[in-house]
Amino acid sequence: MEFMILEGMPEEDLLKEILQLHEIIFGASNDDLLFNMKLKNKLTIVTAIHHSKVVGYKIGYEIDHNTYYSWLGGVDPVYRGQGVASKLMKQQHEYLKMKGYSVVRTKTMNKWRHMLLLNIKNGFDVKETYMNKSGLHKIVLEKKLCD
């Protein structure tokens, strides 16, 4: 499996694969994702590629010069349970340290229990919880990247 880190919007073919995988995982509109990706400051994407196919991704962006937001990610259902999400996270965090960020922040929900546990196992702390405008309970987590 190959991991690739992209800064900014990816080329069209790779973007298409990421959007297709996003739709499989979340069943969400790719138009919204694409629109929002274009608005993010210092967008980065970590991809996991197996046999020339995107099987996982992790998208994030800069909040400020110290803090990075790990926004969206997922792994193709066929490739789950093989450590792909952990490897994507490790690649992302190594990149963030190299770029000088000191904190990575993310949000999740109880329904994404595997992601919540993965974050906690990898050094994230729960910072707060809240109910969003749609009535969904959100969990905010942060991890210090400095040792």
N, C-alpha and C positions, 0 to 999 in steps of 0.2 A: 504494500500500500504506500502511495506517495502522498505527501502533504505539501501544500503550496499556500503561501501567504501572498495575498494581493492587496495592494494599496489603491483605493479608489474603485470606481466601477470596473467590473471585468469586461473582457471582450464579449461580443454578442453570443457566440456559441457556448461559452462557459456560463454566462449569465442565464441563458435559456435552461441549461441543465440544473442550475441552482434553483431557479424559479419552479421548475417542474418538481424537483424534490421537495421544495417548500410546500407546494400544493398537495403532494402525497401525504406529507407529515401532518400538516395543519389544516388542510382543506380550505385554506384562506385565499383571498383574491391576490393574484400576483400583481395586479395593477396598483393596489395599495402599497404593497411591499416595494415595488419598483419606484413609485413616486417618493416614498419615504427614504429609500436608500439614497436617492439623488440629493436629498436635503441634509444629509448627515455630514458633520465636520470630520475630516480625516477618517473616512470609512475604510475599514479593513475587513477582509474575508479570508478565513482559513478554510481550505477545502481538503477533503480526503478523497483521493482518486484511486480506484481499483480497476484495472483493465480499461483505462481511458474513460471510465464512467465516474461521475461525482456521486459518492455514496454517503457523504456527510459534509456539513459546513457549519461555520460559526462566524456570525457577522457582528461587528461592533463599531464603535466610533468614539471619538474624543469628547468628553464633557468639558474638561479644562486641561491645562498642561500636566497636571498630576493624576487626573482621574479619567479612566476609560470605562465605557459602558459596554458590556458584553450583552448584546441585544437579542439576537435570535440564533438558534442553532438546531440541528437535528441530524439524525442518521437514518438512512434507508432501513425500513423494517427488516429486510433480508440480512443486513449487516449488524443488527443490534446484538448485544451480548458478547461482542468481540473486542471491546475496549476502544472502539473508534472515538466515542465521545470524550473519553479520558485523554486520548492522544491529541484530539483537536484542542481541548482545553490546555494541555501542556504546551503545545505549539504556540497557542495564542499568548499564554502567560510569559513564555520565554521571549517572544517578540515584544511584548509590552515592556518588560524589564529592559530590553535592549534599547527601546525608544525612550526610556526615562520615566515611564509612568510609575507611580508609587501605590496606586489603589485601582482595583478593578471592581466594578459594581455590576450587579445583575438583578433581575426580578424574575420570580416564578410564581406558580400557584400550586396548591395541594394536588390538583389533578395531574400535574407533571412531577409526580413523586420521585421518579428516577432521577430527574434533573436536580431536584432539591437535595436528594441524598448525595449525588455526585458532587454538587457544590460544597456541601458540608464536609464530605470526605477529603476534599481538596483544599481545605483551609478557609472556606468562607464562613463568616459569622452572620447570623440574622441580625439586621439593624433595625428593622421596623416591619410592621404589617399595616395594611390599610384596605379599605373597600373603595374600588374605583367607581366612576360614574355609572357603569353598567351593573354594579352590584357584585362584581367579582372580587374575591379576597386575594390581594397581592402580597407577596413576601419579598422584601428587599434584603439582599445579601451583599456583603463586601469582603474583599480579601486584600490584605496588605501584601504587596509584591516584594518589598524589601525584607531581607532576612535579618 
